[in-house]
Amino acid sequence: MGKIKYILIIIIIYILYKGYTSIKDFDLAITKKVEEIAKIKDVEKESTVIGLMMYLGYPLELHEHLLMSSKDKCFEKKEVAETNSFATYECAEVNAIVKDGKIISIVEEIRVLE
């Protein structure tokens, strides 16, 4: 009789474990699905990114911005742009609205990268 109780307890624990993991997996699946839908629908989201900023005129006014993957890539593109243009360029960490891998608008400039 004692062995049957242990087996029933183990079975009950196993059923509870499987129920718990299936609920967790369902939550993770929903989260992944929402992320996929956001990518497909090109949802605009606000995030902190590195951008190459181009300023024109006097006083300097932000004319264009380009999303960069890293500081090094930004500095590399900045050097090329400055040799081919009379505009003022700077690499900056900005809080921006990003959609489909592009900066839509700048919310605020956090800091200029040196």
ChimeraX attribute file (.defattr): number of C-alpha atoms within 10 A of each C-alpha:
attribute: neighborCount
match mode: 1-to-1
recipient: residues
	/A:1	5
	/A:2	6
	/A:3	8
	/A:4	9
	/A:5	10
	/A:6	11
	/A:7	11
	/A:8	11
	/A:9	12
	/A:10	12
	/A:11	12
	/A:12	12
	/A:13	12
	/A:14	12
	/A:15	12
	/A:16	12
	/A:17	12
	/A:18	12
	/A:19	12
	/A:20	12
	/A:21	12
	/A:22	12
	/A:23	12
	/A:24	12
	/A:25	12
	/A:26	12
	/A:27	12
	/A:28	12
	/A:29	12
	/A:30	12
	/A:31	11
	/A:32	12
	/A:33	12
	/A:34	12
	/A:35	13
	/A:36	12
	/A:37	11
	/A:38	14
	/A:39	13
	/A:40	10
	/A:41	11
	/A:42	13
	/A:43	13
	/A:44	17
	/A:45	13
	/A:46	15
	/A:47	13
	/A:48	16
	/A:49	19
	/A:50	27
	/A:51	28
	/A:52	22
	/A:53	21
	/A:54	20
	/A:55	17
	/A:56	14
	/A:57	10
	/A:58	6
	/A:59	7
	/A:60	11
	/A:61	11
	/A:62	14
	/A:63	11
	/A:64	14
	/A:65	21
	/A:66	16
	/A:67	19
	/A:68	21
	/A:69	12
	/A:70	13
	/A:71	17
	/A:72	11
	/A:73	13
	/A:74	21
	/A:75	18
	/A:76	11
	/A:77	15
	/A:78	18
	/A:79	12
	/A:80	10
	/A:81	16
	/A:82	14
	/A:83	9
	/A:84	8
	/A:85	9
	/A:86	10
	/A:87	15
	/A:88	16
	/A:89	21
	/A:90	19
	/A:91	26
	/A:92	21
	/A:93	19
	/A:94	22
	/A:95	20
	/A:96	23
	/A:97	18
	/A:98	20
	/A:99	16
	/A:100	14
	/A:101	12
	/A:102	15
	/A:103	24
	/A:104	17
	/A:105	14
	/A:106	16
	/A:107	13
	/A:108	11
	/A:109	15
	/A:110	13
	/A:111	12
	/A:112	13
	/A:113	13
	/A:114	8
